[in-house]
């Protein structure tokens, strides 16, 4: 299992920081995982699956 930093998630998805956090609040983007007092990461496989779903649902 690999954890990604926010900048890596932004690069992988092309999304901005504000869009990522707004989508998390809406429940349409994978939530992050706390890895310390100030650190959060995202699970790479969850981000990958989210990207695949976006591709599958495109018109």
C-alpha distance matrix in Angstrom:
0.0 3.8 6.8 10.1 13.6 16.3 18.0 15.1 15.0 18.8 18.8 16.5 18.5 21.9 22.2 23.9 22.8 25.5 24.6 20.9 22.2 25.1 22.9 20.7 24.0 25.2 22.2 21.6 18.4 15.1 15.5 13.9 12.6 14.9 13.8 17.4 21.0 20.7 17.1 15.0 11.8 10.5 7.2 7.4 7.6 10.2 12.1 12.2 13.6 16.0 17.2 17.9 19.8 21.9 22.8 23.7 25.9 27.7 31.4
3.8 0.0 3.8 6.6 10.1 13.1 14.5 11.6 11.9 15.6 15.5 13.6 16.1 19.1 19.5 21.0 19.9 22.9 22.2 18.7 20.1 23.2 21.4 19.4 22.8 24.3 21.6 20.9 17.3 14.3 14.6 12.5 11.7 13.8 12.5 16.0 19.4 18.6 14.8 12.8 9.3 8.4 6.1 5.6 7.6 10.1 10.7 11.3 13.6 15.3 16.1 17.4 19.6 21.0 22.0 23.5 25.5 26.9 30.6
6.8 3.8 0.0 3.8 6.9 9.8 11.8 9.6 9.7 13.4 14.0 12.7 14.8 17.5 17.4 18.3 16.8 19.7 19.5 15.9 16.9 20.3 18.9 16.7 20.0 21.8 19.5 19.1 15.4 12.4 12.0 9.4 8.7 10.6 9.6 13.1 16.2 15.0 11.3 9.1 5.6 5.4 4.8 5.7 8.8 9.9 10.0 11.7 14.0 14.9 15.9 18.0 19.7 20.7 22.2 23.9 25.4 26.7 30.4
10.1 6.6 3.8 0.0 3.8 6.5 8.0 5.8 6.3 9.8 10.4 9.7 11.8 14.2 14.1 14.9 13.6 16.8 16.7 13.3 14.8 18.2 17.1 15.5 18.8 20.7 18.9 18.0 14.2 12.0 11.9 9.3 9.9 11.7 11.1 14.1 16.7 14.7 11.0 8.8 5.3 5.1 6.3 6.0 9.8 10.4 9.1 11.1 13.9 14.0 14.4 17.1 18.9 19.2 20.7 22.9 24.2 25.0 28.7
13.6 10.1 6.9 3.8 0.0 3.8 5.5 5.3 6.4 8.7 10.0 10.6 12.4 13.8 13.3 13.1 11.3 14.7 15.4 12.3 13.4 17.0 16.7 15.2 18.2 20.5 19.3 18.7 14.9 13.2 12.5 9.5 10.3 11.2 10.7 13.0 14.9 12.2 8.9 7.3 5.1 6.7 9.3 9.5 13.2 13.2 11.5 13.9 16.7 16.1 16.4 19.5 21.0 20.8 22.6 25.1 26.0 26.4 30.0
16.3 13.1 9.8 6.5 3.8 0.0 3.8 5.4 5.0 6.1 8.6 9.7 10.5 11.4 10.2 9.5 7.5 11.0 11.8 9.0 10.2 13.7 13.7 12.7 15.6 17.9 17.2 16.5 12.9 12.1 11.5 9.1 11.2 12.2 12.7 14.7 15.8 12.7 10.0 8.0 6.7 7.5 10.7 11.0 14.4 13.5 11.2 14.0 16.6 15.1 15.3 18.8 19.9 19.1 21.2 23.9 24.3 24.5 27.9
18.0 14.5 11.8 8.0 5.5 3.8 0.0 3.8 5.4 5.0 6.2 8.6 10.0 9.9 9.7 9.1 8.3 12.1 12.9 10.9 12.8 15.9 16.0 15.7 18.6 20.5 20.1 18.8 15.4 15.0 15.0 12.9 14.8 15.7 15.8 17.5 18.6 15.4 12.8 11.4 10.0 10.5 13.2 12.5 16.0 15.7 12.8 14.9 17.9 16.6 15.9 19.4 20.9 19.7 21.3 24.4 24.9 24.6 27.9
15.1 11.6 9.6 5.8 5.3 5.4 3.8 0.0 3.8 5.4 5.0 6.0 8.5 9.7 10.4 11.1 10.9 14.5 14.4 12.0 14.4 17.4 16.7 16.3 19.6 21.2 20.2 18.5 14.9 14.1 14.7 12.7 14.5 16.1 15.8 18.2 20.0 17.2 14.0 12.2 9.6 9.3 11.0 9.4 12.9 13.3 10.4 11.9 15.3 14.5 13.6 16.8 18.8 18.0 19.2 22.2 23.2 23.1 26.5
15.0 11.9 9.7 6.3 6.4 5.0 5.4 3.8 0.0 3.8 5.4 5.0 6.0 8.0 7.9 9.2 9.0 12.3 11.5 8.8 11.5 14.3 13.1 12.8 16.3 17.6 16.5 14.7 11.1 10.6 11.7 10.5 13.0 15.2 15.8 18.4 20.1 17.3 14.3 11.6 9.0 7.5 9.5 8.2 11.2 10.6 7.4 9.7 12.5 11.2 10.7 14.2 15.7 14.8 16.5 19.4 20.1 20.2 23.7
18.8 15.6 13.4 9.8 8.7 6.1 5.0 5.4 3.8 0.0 3.8 5.5 5.4 5.3 5.1 6.0 6.9 10.3 9.6 8.1 11.1 13.5 12.9 13.5 16.6 17.7 17.4 15.4 12.3 12.9 13.9 13.0 15.9 17.7 18.5 20.7 21.9 18.7 16.1 13.8 11.9 10.9 13.2 11.9 14.7 13.8 10.3 12.2 15.0 13.0 11.9 15.6 16.8 15.1 16.8 20.0 20.3 19.8 23.0
18.8 15.5 14.0 10.4 10.0 8.6 6.2 5.0 5.4 3.8 0.0 3.8 5.6 5.3 7.5 9.0 10.5 13.8 13.1 11.7 14.9 17.1 16.2 17.0 20.2 21.1 20.6 18.2 15.1 15.4 16.9 15.9 18.3 20.2 20.5 22.8 24.3 21.2 18.4 16.3 13.9 12.8 14.4 12.2 14.9 14.9 11.3 12.1 15.4 14.1 12.1 15.4 17.4 15.7 16.5 20.0 20.8 19.9 23.1
16.5 13.6 12.7 9.7 10.6 9.7 8.6 6.0 5.0 5.5 3.8 0.0 3.8 6.0 8.2 10.8 12.3 15.2 13.7 11.9 15.3 17.3 15.6 16.1 19.7 20.2 19.1 16.5 13.3 13.4 15.5 15.0 17.4 19.9 20.3 23.1 25.0 22.3 19.1 16.5 13.6 11.5 12.2 9.6 11.6 11.9 8.2 8.5 11.8 10.9 8.7 11.8 14.1 12.9 13.5 16.8 18.0 17.5 20.9
18.5 16.1 14.8 11.8 12.4 10.5 10.0 8.5 6.0 5.4 5.6 3.8 0.0 3.8 5.3 8.7 10.7 13.0 10.8 9.4 13.1 14.5 12.6 13.8 17.2 17.2 16.5 13.6 10.9 12.0 14.4 14.7 17.7 20.4 21.5 24.2 25.7 22.9 20.1 17.2 14.6 12.2 13.3 11.2 12.7 11.8 8.0 8.8 11.2 9.1 7.0 10.6 12.1 10.2 11.5 14.8 15.3 14.8 18.1
21.9 19.1 17.5 14.2 13.8 11.4 9.9 9.7 8.0 5.3 5.3 6.0 3.8 0.0 3.8 6.8 9.8 11.9 10.1 10.0 13.6 14.7 13.5 15.4 18.3 18.4 18.4 15.5 13.3 14.9 16.9 17.0 20.2 22.4 23.5 25.8 27.0 23.8 21.3 18.8 16.7 14.9 16.5 14.6 16.4 15.5 11.7 12.6 14.9 12.6 10.3 13.7 15.0 12.4 13.5 17.0 17.1 15.8 18.7
22.2 19.5 17.4 14.1 13.3 10.2 9.7 10.4 7.9 5.1 7.5 8.2 5.3 3.8 0.0 3.8 6.7 8.3 6.3 6.5 10.1 10.9 10.2 12.2 14.8 15.1 15.5 13.0 10.9 13.0 14.5 14.9 18.4 20.5 22.0 24.2 24.9 21.7 19.6 17.0 15.5 13.8 16.0 15.0 16.8 15.1 11.6 13.5 15.2 12.3 11.1 14.8 15.2 12.6 14.7 17.9 17.3 16.4 19.3
23.9 21.0 18.3 14.9 13.1 9.5 9.1 11.1 9.2 6.0 9.0 10.8 8.7 6.8 3.8 0.0 3.8 5.5 5.2 6.2 8.8 10.0 10.6 12.4 14.4 15.4 16.4 14.6 12.5 14.4 15.1 15.0 18.3 19.8 21.4 23.0 23.3 19.9 18.2 16.1 15.4 14.6 17.5 17.0 19.3 17.5 14.2 16.5 18.3 15.4 14.6 18.4 18.6 16.2 18.4 21.5 20.7 19.9 22.6
22.8 19.9 16.8 13.6 11.3 7.5 8.3 10.9 9.0 6.9 10.5 12.3 10.7 9.8 6.7 3.8 0.0 3.8 5.5 5.2 6.4 8.6 10.0 10.7 12.5 14.4 15.4 14.4 12.0 13.3 13.1 12.5 15.7 16.7 18.4 19.7 19.7 16.3 14.9 13.0 13.0 12.9 16.2 16.4 19.0 17.0 14.2 17.2 18.9 16.1 16.2 19.9 20.0 18.1 20.7 23.5 22.8 22.5 25.4
25.5 22.9 19.7 16.8 14.7 11.0 12.1 14.5 12.3 10.3 13.8 15.2 13.0 11.9 8.3 5.5 3.8 0.0 3.8 5.5 5.3 6.0 8.5 9.9 10.6 12.3 14.1 13.5 12.1 14.1 13.7 13.9 17.2 18.2 20.5 21.6 21.1 17.9 17.1 15.1 15.5 15.2 18.5 19.1 21.3 18.8 16.3 19.3 20.5 17.2 17.6 21.3 20.7 18.6 21.6 24.1 22.8 22.5 25.1
24.6 22.2 19.5 16.7 15.4 11.8 12.9 14.4 11.5 9.6 13.1 13.7 10.8 10.1 6.3 5.2 5.5 3.8 0.0 3.8 5.5 5.1 5.9 8.4 9.8 10.4 12.0 10.6 9.5 12.2 12.8 13.8 17.5 19.2 21.6 23.2 23.3 20.2 18.9 16.3 16.0 14.8 17.6 17.8 19.5 16.8 14.1 17.0 17.7 14.2 14.6 18.1 17.3 15.0 18.1 20.5 19.0 18.7 21.4
20.9 18.7 15.9 13.3 12.3 9.0 10.9 12.0 8.8 8.1 11.7 11.9 9.4 10.0 6.5 6.2 5.2 5.5 3.8 0.0 3.8 5.6 5.2 6.2 8.7 9.9 10.4 9.2 6.9 8.9 9.3 10.1 13.8 15.8 18.2 20.1 20.5 17.7 16.0 13.0 12.4 11.0 13.8 14.4 16.1 13.4 11.0 14.2 15.1 11.9 12.8 16.4 15.8 14.3 17.4 19.7 18.7 19.0 22.1
22.2 20.1 16.9 14.8 13.4 10.2 12.8 14.4 11.5 11.1 14.9 15.3 13.1 13.6 10.1 8.8 6.4 5.3 5.5 3.8 0.0 3.8 5.4 5.0 6.2 8.7 9.7 10.0 8.3 9.7 8.7 9.4 12.9 14.3 17.1 18.6 18.4 15.8 14.7 12.1 12.5 11.8 15.0 16.4 18.2 15.2 13.5 17.1 17.6 14.6 16.1 19.5 18.6 17.4 20.7 22.7 21.5 22.1 25.1
25.1 23.2 20.3 18.2 17.0 13.7 15.9 17.4 14.3 13.5 17.1 17.3 14.5 14.7 10.9 10.0 8.6 6.0 5.1 5.6 3.8 0.0 3.8 5.4 5.1 6.3 8.7 8.8 8.7 11.2 10.8 12.5 16.0 17.6 20.7 22.1 21.8 19.2 18.4 15.8 16.1 15.0 17.8 19.0 20.3 17.1 15.4 18.7 18.7 15.2 16.7 19.9 18.4 16.9 20.4 22.1 20.3 20.9 23.5
22.9 21.4 18.9 17.1 16.7 13.7 16.0 16.7 13.1 12.9 16.2 15.6 12.6 13.5 10.2 10.6 10.0 8.5 5.9 5.2 5.4 3.8 0.0 3.8 5.3 5.0 6.1 5.2 5.2 8.4 9.2 11.6 15.3 17.6 20.6 22.6 22.9 20.6 19.2 16.0 15.5 13.6 15.8 16.8 17.5 14.1 12.6 15.7 15.3 11.7 13.5 16.4 14.7 13.5 17.1 18.6 16.9 17.8 20.6
20.7 19.4 16.7 15.5 15.2 12.7 15.7 16.3 12.8 13.5 17.0 16.1 13.8 15.4 12.2 12.4 10.7 9.9 8.4 6.2 5.0 5.4 3.8 0.0 3.8 5.4 4.9 5.9 4.8 6.3 5.8 8.4 11.9 14.2 17.4 19.4 19.8 17.9 16.5 13.2 13.0 11.3 13.5 15.3 16.1 12.6 11.9 15.4 14.9 11.9 14.4 17.2 15.7 15.3 18.9 20.1 18.9 20.3 23.4
24.0 22.8 20.0 18.8 18.2 15.6 18.6 19.6 16.3 16.6 20.2 19.7 17.2 18.3 14.8 14.4 12.5 10.6 9.8 8.7 6.2 5.1 5.3 3.8 0.0 3.8 5.4 7.7 8.2 9.7 8.6 11.1 14.1 15.8 19.3 20.8 20.5 18.8 18.1 15.3 15.8 14.6 17.0 19.0 19.8 16.2 15.7 19.1 18.4 15.4 17.9 20.6 18.6 18.1 21.8 22.8 21.1 22.5 25.3
25.2 24.3 21.8 20.7 20.5 17.9 20.5 21.2 17.6 17.7 21.1 20.2 17.2 18.4 15.1 15.4 14.4 12.3 10.4 9.9 8.7 6.3 5.0 5.4 3.8 0.0 3.8 5.6 7.7 10.2 10.4 13.5 16.7 18.9 22.3 24.1 24.2 22.4 21.5 18.3 18.4 16.5 18.3 19.9 20.1 16.3 15.9 18.9 17.6 14.3 16.8 19.1 16.6 16.0 19.8 20.4 18.4 19.9 22.4
22.2 21.6 19.5 18.9 19.3 17.2 20.1 20.2 16.5 17.4 20.6 19.1 16.5 18.4 15.5 16.4 15.4 14.1 12.0 10.4 9.7 8.7 6.1 4.9 5.4 3.8 0.0 3.8 5.7 7.4 8.0 11.6 14.6 17.2 20.6 22.8 23.4 22.0 20.6 17.2 16.7 14.4 15.6 17.3 17.1 13.3 13.5 16.4 14.7 11.9 15.0 16.9 14.5 14.7 18.4 18.7 17.1 19.2 22.0
21.6 20.9 19.1 18.0 18.7 16.5 18.8 18.5 14.7 15.4 18.2 16.5 13.6 15.5 13.0 14.6 14.4 13.5 10.6 9.2 10.0 8.8 5.2 5.9 7.7 5.6 3.8 0.0 3.8 6.9 9.1 12.5 15.8 18.8 21.8 24.3 25.2 23.4 21.6 18.0 16.9 14.1 15.0 16.0 15.6 11.9 11.4 13.9 12.3 9.0 11.7 13.6 11.2 10.9 14.7 15.2 13.6 15.5 18.5
18.4 17.3 15.4 14.2 14.9 12.9 15.4 14.9 11.1 12.3 15.1 13.3 10.9 13.3 10.9 12.5 12.0 12.1 9.5 6.9 8.3 8.7 5.2 4.8 8.2 7.7 5.7 3.8 0.0 3.8 6.4 9.3 12.8 15.9 18.6 21.3 22.4 20.5 18.4 14.7 13.3 10.4 11.6 12.5 12.6 9.0 8.1 11.2 10.4 7.2 9.9 12.5 11.0 10.9 14.4 15.5 14.7 16.3 19.7
15.1 14.3 12.4 12.0 13.2 12.1 15.0 14.1 10.6 12.9 15.4 13.4 12.0 14.9 13.0 14.4 13.3 14.1 12.2 8.9 9.7 11.2 8.4 6.3 9.7 10.2 7.4 6.9 3.8 0.0 3.8 6.6 9.6 13.1 15.6 18.6 20.1 18.6 16.2 12.4 10.6 7.5 8.3 9.9 10.1 6.4 6.7 10.1 9.5 7.5 10.7 13.0 12.1 12.9 16.0 17.0 16.9 18.8 22.4
15.5 14.6 12.0 11.9 12.5 11.5 15.0 14.7 11.7 13.9 16.9 15.5 14.4 16.9 14.5 15.1 13.1 13.7 12.8 9.3 8.7 10.8 9.2 5.8 8.6 10.4 8.0 9.1 6.4 3.8 0.0 3.8 6.8 9.8 12.8 15.5 16.7 15.4 13.4 9.7 8.9 7.0 8.7 11.4 12.2 9.0 9.6 13.2 12.9 11.3 14.2 16.7 15.9 16.6 19.8 20.8 20.6 22.4 25.9
13.9 12.5 9.4 9.3 9.5 9.1 12.9 12.7 10.5 13.0 15.9 15.0 14.7 17.0 14.9 15.0 12.5 13.9 13.8 10.1 9.4 12.5 11.6 8.4 11.1 13.5 11.6 12.5 9.3 6.6 3.8 0.0 3.8 6.7 9.4 12.1 13.6 12.2 9.8 6.0 5.4 4.7 7.4 10.4 12.2 9.9 10.1 13.8 14.4 13.3 15.7 18.3 18.2 18.8 21.7 23.1 23.2 24.8 28.4
12.6 11.7 8.7 9.9 10.3 11.2 14.8 14.5 13.0 15.9 18.3 17.4 17.7 20.2 18.4 18.3 15.7 17.2 17.5 13.8 12.9 16.0 15.3 11.9 14.1 16.7 14.6 15.8 12.8 9.6 6.8 3.8 0.0 3.8 6.3 9.3 11.4 10.9 8.4 5.3 5.3 6.0 7.7 11.3 13.0 11.5 12.5 15.7 16.4 16.0 18.4 20.8 20.9 21.9 24.6 25.8 26.3 28.0 31.7
14.9 13.8 10.6 11.7 11.2 12.2 15.7 16.1 15.2 17.7 20.2 19.9 20.4 22.4 20.5 19.8 16.7 18.2 19.2 15.8 14.3 17.6 17.6 14.2 15.8 18.9 17.2 18.8 15.9 13.1 9.8 6.7 3.8 0.0 3.8 5.8 7.7 7.8 6.0 4.5 6.6 8.9 11.0 14.3 16.5 15.2 15.9 19.2 20.1 19.6 21.9 24.4 24.6 25.4 28.1 29.5 29.8 31.4 35.0
13.8 12.5 9.6 11.1 10.7 12.7 15.8 15.8 15.8 18.5 20.5 20.3 21.5 23.5 22.0 21.4 18.4 20.5 21.6 18.2 17.1 20.7 20.6 17.4 19.3 22.3 20.6 21.8 18.6 15.6 12.8 9.4 6.3 3.8 0.0 3.8 7.2 7.7 5.2 5.4 6.9 9.9 11.5 14.4 16.9 16.4 17.1 20.0 21.4 21.3 23.3 25.7 26.4 27.3 29.6 31.2 31.9 33.4 37.1
17.4 16.0 13.1 14.1 13.0 14.7 17.5 18.2 18.4 20.7 22.8 23.1 24.2 25.8 24.2 23.0 19.7 21.6 23.2 20.1 18.6 22.1 22.6 19.4 20.8 24.1 22.8 24.3 21.3 18.6 15.5 12.1 9.3 5.8 3.8 0.0 3.8 5.5 5.0 7.2 9.9 13.2 15.1 18.0 20.6 20.0 20.5 23.5 25.0 24.7 26.6 29.2 29.8 30.4 32.9 34.5 35.1 36.5 40.1
21.0 19.4 16.2 16.7 14.9 15.8 18.6 20.0 20.1 21.9 24.3 25.0 25.7 27.0 24.9 23.3 19.7 21.1 23.3 20.5 18.4 21.8 22.9 19.8 20.5 24.2 23.4 25.2 22.4 20.1 16.7 13.6 11.4 7.7 7.2 3.8 0.0 3.8 6.0 8.7 12.1 15.5 17.9 20.8 23.5 22.5 22.8 26.0 27.4 26.6 28.5 31.4 31.7 32.1 34.8 36.5 36.7 38.0 41.5
20.7 18.6 15.0 14.7 12.2 12.7 15.4 17.2 17.3 18.7 21.2 22.3 22.9 23.8 21.7 19.9 16.3 17.9 20.2 17.7 15.8 19.2 20.6 17.9 18.8 22.4 22.0 23.4 20.5 18.6 15.4 12.2 10.9 7.8 7.7 5.5 3.8 0.0 3.8 6.8 10.4 13.9 16.9 19.4 22.4 21.3 20.9 24.2 25.9 24.8 26.4 29.5 29.9 29.9 32.5 34.6 34.7 35.6 39.1
17.1 14.8 11.3 11.0 8.9 10.0 12.8 14.0 14.3 16.1 18.4 19.1 20.1 21.3 19.6 18.2 14.9 17.1 18.9 16.0 14.7 18.4 19.2 16.5 18.1 21.5 20.6 21.6 18.4 16.2 13.4 9.8 8.4 6.0 5.2 5.0 6.0 3.8 0.0 3.8 6.9 10.5 13.4 15.8 18.9 18.1 17.7 20.8 22.7 21.9 23.3 26.3 27.0 27.1 29.6 31.6 32.0 33.0 36.5
15.0 12.8 9.1 8.8 7.3 8.0 11.4 12.2 11.6 13.8 16.3 16.5 17.2 18.8 17.0 16.1 13.0 15.1 16.3 13.0 12.1 15.8 16.0 13.2 15.3 18.3 17.2 18.0 14.7 12.4 9.7 6.0 5.3 4.5 5.4 7.2 8.7 6.8 3.8 0.0 3.8 7.1 10.2 12.7 15.6 14.5 14.2 17.5 19.1 18.2 19.9 22.8 23.3 23.6 26.1 28.0 28.4 29.5 33.1
11.8 9.3 5.6 5.3 5.1 6.7 10.0 9.6 9.0 11.9 13.9 13.6 14.6 16.7 15.5 15.4 13.0 15.5 16.0 12.4 12.5 16.1 15.5 13.0 15.8 18.4 16.7 16.9 13.3 10.6 8.9 5.4 5.3 6.6 6.9 9.9 12.1 10.4 6.9 3.8 0.0 3.8 6.7 9.0 12.1 11.3 11.0 14.0 15.9 15.4 16.9 19.6 20.5 21.0 23.2 25.1 25.8 27.0 30.7
10.5 8.4 5.4 5.1 6.7 7.5 10.5 9.3 7.5 10.9 12.8 11.5 12.2 14.9 13.8 14.6 12.9 15.2 14.8 11.0 11.8 15.0 13.6 11.3 14.6 16.5 14.4 14.1 10.4 7.5 7.0 4.7 6.0 8.9 9.9 13.2 15.5 13.9 10.5 7.1 3.8 0.0 3.8 6.1 8.8 7.6 7.3 10.5 12.1 11.7 13.4 16.0 16.8 17.5 19.7 21.5 22.3 23.6 27.3
7.2 6.1 4.8 6.3 9.3 10.7 13.2 11.0 9.5 13.2 14.4 12.2 13.3 16.5 16.0 17.5 16.2 18.5 17.6 13.8 15.0 17.8 15.8 13.5 17.0 18.3 15.6 15.0 11.6 8.3 8.7 7.4 7.7 11.0 11.5 15.1 17.9 16.9 13.4 10.2 6.7 3.8 0.0 3.8 5.6 5.4 6.6 8.8 10.2 10.9 12.7 14.6 15.7 17.1 19.0 20.3 21.6 23.3 27.0
7.4 5.6 5.7 6.0 9.5 11.0 12.5 9.4 8.2 11.9 12.2 9.6 11.2 14.6 15.0 17.0 16.4 19.1 17.8 14.4 16.4 19.0 16.8 15.3 19.0 19.9 17.3 16.0 12.5 9.9 11.4 10.4 11.3 14.3 14.4 18.0 20.8 19.4 15.8 12.7 9.0 6.1 3.8 0.0 3.8 5.4 5.2 6.1 8.6 9.9 10.6 12.4 14.3 15.5 16.7 18.4 20.2 21.5 25.2
7.6 7.6 8.8 9.8 13.2 14.4 16.0 12.9 11.2 14.7 14.9 11.6 12.7 16.4 16.8 19.3 19.0 21.3 19.5 16.1 18.2 20.3 17.5 16.1 19.8 20.1 17.1 15.6 12.6 10.1 12.2 12.2 13.0 16.5 16.9 20.6 23.5 22.4 18.9 15.6 12.1 8.8 5.6 3.8 0.0 3.8 5.5 4.9 6.1 8.5 9.8 10.4 12.2 14.3 15.3 16.2 18.3 20.1 23.8
10.2 10.1 9.9 10.4 13.2 13.5 15.7 13.3 10.6 13.8 14.9 11.9 11.8 15.5 15.1 17.5 17.0 18.8 16.8 13.4 15.2 17.1 14.1 12.6 16.2 16.3 13.3 11.9 9.0 6.4 9.0 9.9 11.5 15.2 16.4 20.0 22.5 21.3 18.1 14.5 11.3 7.6 5.4 5.4 3.8 0.0 3.8 5.4 5.1 6.2 8.7 9.9 10.6 12.5 14.4 15.2 16.6 18.6 22.3
12.1 10.7 10.0 9.1 11.5 11.2 12.8 10.4 7.4 10.3 11.3 8.2 8.0 11.7 11.6 14.2 14.2 16.3 14.1 11.0 13.5 15.4 12.6 11.9 15.7 15.9 13.5 11.4 8.1 6.7 9.6 10.1 12.5 15.9 17.1 20.5 22.8 20.9 17.7 14.2 11.0 7.3 6.6 5.2 5.5 3.8 0.0 3.8 5.4 5.0 6.3 8.7 9.9 10.7 12.6 14.3 15.5 16.8 20.6
12.2 11.3 11.7 11.1 13.9 14.0 14.9 11.9 9.7 12.2 12.1 8.5 8.8 12.6 13.5 16.5 17.2 19.3 17.0 14.2 17.1 18.7 15.7 15.4 19.1 18.9 16.4 13.9 11.2 10.1 13.2 13.8 15.7 19.2 20.0 23.5 26.0 24.2 20.8 17.5 14.0 10.5 8.8 6.1 4.9 5.4 3.8 0.0 3.8 5.4 5.1 6.3 8.7 10.0 10.7 12.4 14.4 15.7 19.4
13.6 13.6 14.0 13.9 16.7 16.6 17.9 15.3 12.5 15.0 15.4 11.8 11.2 14.9 15.2 18.3 18.9 20.5 17.7 15.1 17.6 18.7 15.3 14.9 18.4 17.6 14.7 12.3 10.4 9.5 12.9 14.4 16.4 20.1 21.4 25.0 27.4 25.9 22.7 19.1 15.9 12.1 10.2 8.6 6.1 5.1 5.4 3.8 0.0 3.8 5.4 5.0 6.2 8.7 9.9 10.4 12.3 14.4 18.0
16.0 15.3 14.9 14.0 16.1 15.1 16.6 14.5 11.2 13.0 14.1 10.9 9.1 12.6 12.3 15.4 16.1 17.2 14.2 11.9 14.6 15.2 11.7 11.9 15.4 14.3 11.9 9.0 7.2 7.5 11.3 13.3 16.0 19.6 21.3 24.7 26.6 24.8 21.9 18.2 15.4 11.7 10.9 9.9 8.5 6.2 5.0 5.4 3.8 0.0 3.8 5.5 5.2 6.4 8.8 9.9 10.7 12.5 16.3
17.2 16.1 15.9 14.4 16.4 15.3 15.9 13.6 10.7 11.9 12.1 8.7 7.0 10.3 11.1 14.6 16.2 17.6 14.6 12.8 16.1 16.7 13.5 14.4 17.9 16.8 15.0 11.7 9.9 10.7 14.2 15.7 18.4 21.9 23.3 26.6 28.5 26.4 23.3 19.9 16.9 13.4 12.7 10.6 9.8 8.7 6.3 5.1 5.4 3.8 0.0 3.8 5.4 5.1 6.4 8.7 10.0 10.8 14.6
17.9 17.4 18.0 17.1 19.5 18.8 19.4 16.8 14.2 15.6 15.4 11.8 10.6 13.7 14.8 18.4 19.9 21.3 18.1 16.4 19.5 19.9 16.4 17.2 20.6 19.1 16.9 13.6 12.5 13.0 16.7 18.3 20.8 24.4 25.7 29.2 31.4 29.5 26.3 22.8 19.6 16.0 14.6 12.4 10.4 9.9 8.7 6.3 5.0 5.5 3.8 0.0 3.8 5.4 5.1 6.1 8.6 10.1 13.6
19.8 19.6 19.7 18.9 21.0 19.9 20.9 18.8 15.7 16.8 17.4 14.1 12.1 15.0 15.2 18.6 20.0 20.7 17.3 15.8 18.6 18.4 14.7 15.7 18.6 16.6 14.5 11.2 11.0 12.1 15.9 18.2 20.9 24.6 26.4 29.8 31.7 29.9 27.0 23.3 20.5 16.8 15.7 14.3 12.2 10.6 9.9 8.7 6.2 5.2 5.4 3.8 0.0 3.8 5.4 5.0 6.1 8.6 12.2
21.9 21.0 20.7 19.2 20.8 19.1 19.7 18.0 14.8 15.1 15.7 12.9 10.2 12.4 12.6 16.2 18.1 18.6 15.0 14.3 17.4 16.9 13.5 15.3 18.1 16.0 14.7 10.9 10.9 12.9 16.6 18.8 21.9 25.4 27.3 30.4 32.1 29.9 27.1 23.6 21.0 17.5 17.1 15.5 14.3 12.5 10.7 10.0 8.7 6.4 5.1 5.4 3.8 0.0 3.8 5.5 5.3 6.2 9.9
22.8 22.0 22.2 20.7 22.6 21.2 21.3 19.2 16.5 16.8 16.5 13.5 11.5 13.5 14.7 18.4 20.7 21.6 18.1 17.4 20.7 20.4 17.1 18.9 21.8 19.8 18.4 14.7 14.4 16.0 19.8 21.7 24.6 28.1 29.6 32.9 34.8 32.5 29.6 26.1 23.2 19.7 19.0 16.7 15.3 14.4 12.6 10.7 9.9 8.8 6.4 5.1 5.4 3.8 0.0 3.8 5.5 5.4 8.8
23.7 23.5 23.9 22.9 25.1 23.9 24.4 22.2 19.4 20.0 20.0 16.8 14.8 17.0 17.9 21.5 23.5 24.1 20.5 19.7 22.7 22.1 18.6 20.1 22.8 20.4 18.7 15.2 15.5 17.0 20.8 23.1 25.8 29.5 31.2 34.5 36.5 34.6 31.6 28.0 25.1 21.5 20.3 18.4 16.2 15.2 14.3 12.4 10.4 9.9 8.7 6.1 5.0 5.5 3.8 0.0 3.8 5.7 8.6
25.9 25.5 25.4 24.2 26.0 24.3 24.9 23.2 20.1 20.3 20.8 18.0 15.3 17.1 17.3 20.7 22.8 22.8 19.0 18.7 21.5 20.3 16.9 18.9 21.1 18.4 17.1 13.6 14.7 16.9 20.6 23.2 26.3 29.8 31.9 35.1 36.7 34.7 32.0 28.4 25.8 22.3 21.6 20.2 18.3 16.6 15.5 14.4 12.3 10.7 10.0 8.6 6.1 5.3 5.5 3.8 0.0 3.8 6.5
27.7 26.9 26.7 25.0 26.4 24.5 24.6 23.1 20.2 19.8 19.9 17.5 14.8 15.8 16.4 19.9 22.5 22.5 18.7 19.0 22.1 20.9 17.8 20.3 22.5 19.9 19.2 15.5 16.3 18.8 22.4 24.8 28.0 31.4 33.4 36.5 38.0 35.6 33.0 29.5 27.0 23.6 23.3 21.5 20.1 18.6 16.8 15.7 14.4 12.5 10.8 10.1 8.6 6.2 5.4 5.7 3.8 0.0 3.8
31.4 30.6 30.4 28.7 30.0 27.9 27.9 26.5 23.7 23.0 23.1 20.9 18.1 18.7 19.3 22.6 25.4 25.1 21.4 22.1 25.1 23.5 20.6 23.4 25.3 22.4 22.0 18.5 19.7 22.4 25.9 28.4 31.7 35.0 37.1 40.1 41.5 39.1 36.5 33.1 30.7 27.3 27.0 25.2 23.8 22.3 20.6 19.4 18.0 16.3 14.6 13.6 12.2 9.9 8.8 8.6 6.5 3.8 0.0
